[in-house]
Amino acid sequence: MAPHSNTQTSAAVAAFDRAGTILAEYMTPEELAGELGICKRTLDRWHASRSGPPRVTVGRRPLYRRDAVAQWLRKREEDFSDGARHRARKRGA
């Protein structure tokens, strides 16, 4: 079995445990990393550089709210599509 499939199984169990609770709309770093197709360390680096999705810490456990992550992704899409082309034109001009 692949190493990260155990992580996916653990994340699925954690999500099932939270179903119907106040934390149902939150994801663990492992769950979010799996959905984004990145490793958990990337999330840690993004957090350290303040460039990642917003998160809340409950106890010692960071959690990501699904709506906040979706909003963060939309913002990145808008920033990339509008700002990057504009900056590239300035450099090339």
C-alpha positions as CSV (number, residue, x, y, z in Angstrom):
1,M,0.0,0.0,0.0
2,A,1.3,3.5,-0.9
3,P,2.4,5.6,2.1
4,H,0.0,8.4,1.5
5,S,-3.0,6.2,1.2
6,N,-2.8,5.6,5.0
7,T,-2.9,9.4,5.5
8,Q,-6.0,9.5,3.2
9,T,-7.6,6.7,5.3
10,S,-6.9,8.6,8.5
11,A,-8.3,11.8,7.1
12,A,-11.4,10.0,6.0
13,V,-11.9,8.6,9.5
14,A,-11.3,12.0,11.1
15,A,-13.9,13.6,8.8
16,F,-16.4,10.9,9.6
17,D,-15.8,11.5,13.3
18,R,-16.6,15.2,12.9
19,A,-19.7,14.7,10.9
20,G,-22.7,16.4,12.5
21,T,-20.5,18.4,14.9
22,I,-19.6,22.0,15.0
23,L,-16.3,21.1,13.4
24,A,-18.0,19.4,10.4
25,E,-17.1,22.3,8.1
26,Y,-13.4,22.2,9.0
27,M,-10.6,20.1,7.4
28,T,-7.4,18.9,8.9
29,P,-4.1,19.8,7.2
30,E,-3.9,16.2,5.9
31,E,-7.4,16.4,4.4
32,L,-6.7,19.8,2.8
33,A,-3.4,18.6,1.5
34,G,-5.1,15.6,-0.1
35,E,-7.7,17.7,-1.7
36,L,-5.2,20.2,-3.1
37,G,-2.8,17.4,-4.2
38,I,0.1,18.8,-2.1
39,C,2.0,17.6,0.9
40,K,1.2,18.8,4.4
41,R,4.7,20.4,4.6
42,T,3.6,22.8,1.8
43,L,0.7,23.9,3.9
44,D,3.1,24.5,6.8
45,R,5.4,26.5,4.6
46,W,2.5,28.6,3.3
47,H,1.4,29.3,6.9
48,A,4.9,30.3,7.9
49,S,5.1,32.7,5.0
50,R,1.6,33.9,5.6
51,S,0.6,33.0,2.0
52,G,-1.6,30.0,2.6
53,P,-5.3,29.7,3.4
54,P,-6.6,31.0,6.7
55,R,-6.7,28.5,9.5
56,V,-7.7,28.3,13.1
57,T,-6.0,26.4,15.9
58,V,-8.1,24.4,18.3
59,G,-5.9,23.2,21.1
60,R,-2.8,22.3,19.2
61,R,-4.5,21.2,16.0
62,P,-4.8,23.6,13.0
63,L,-8.0,23.4,11.1
64,Y,-9.1,24.9,7.8
65,R,-12.7,26.0,7.1
66,R,-13.9,24.8,3.7
67,D,-15.5,28.1,2.8
68,A,-12.4,30.1,3.7
69,V,-10.2,27.8,1.6
70,A,-12.5,28.1,-1.3
71,Q,-12.5,31.9,-1.0
72,W,-8.6,31.9,-0.7
73,L,-8.5,29.8,-3.9
74,R,-10.8,32.2,-5.7
75,K,-8.7,35.2,-4.6
76,R,-5.5,33.6,-5.9
77,E,-7.2,32.9,-9.2
78,E,-8.3,36.5,-9.5
79,D,-4.9,37.9,-8.4
80,F,-3.0,35.6,-10.8
81,S,-5.2,36.2,-13.8
82,D,-5.4,40.0,-13.4
83,G,-2.1,41.0,-11.7
84,A,0.4,38.6,-13.2
85,R,-0.4,39.5,-16.8
86,H,-0.3,43.2,-16.0
87,R,3.1,42.9,-14.3
88,A,4.5,40.9,-17.1
89,R,3.6,43.5,-19.6
90,K,5.3,46.2,-17.6
91,R,8.6,44.2,-17.4
92,G,8.5,43.4,-21.1
93,A,7.7,47.0,-22.2
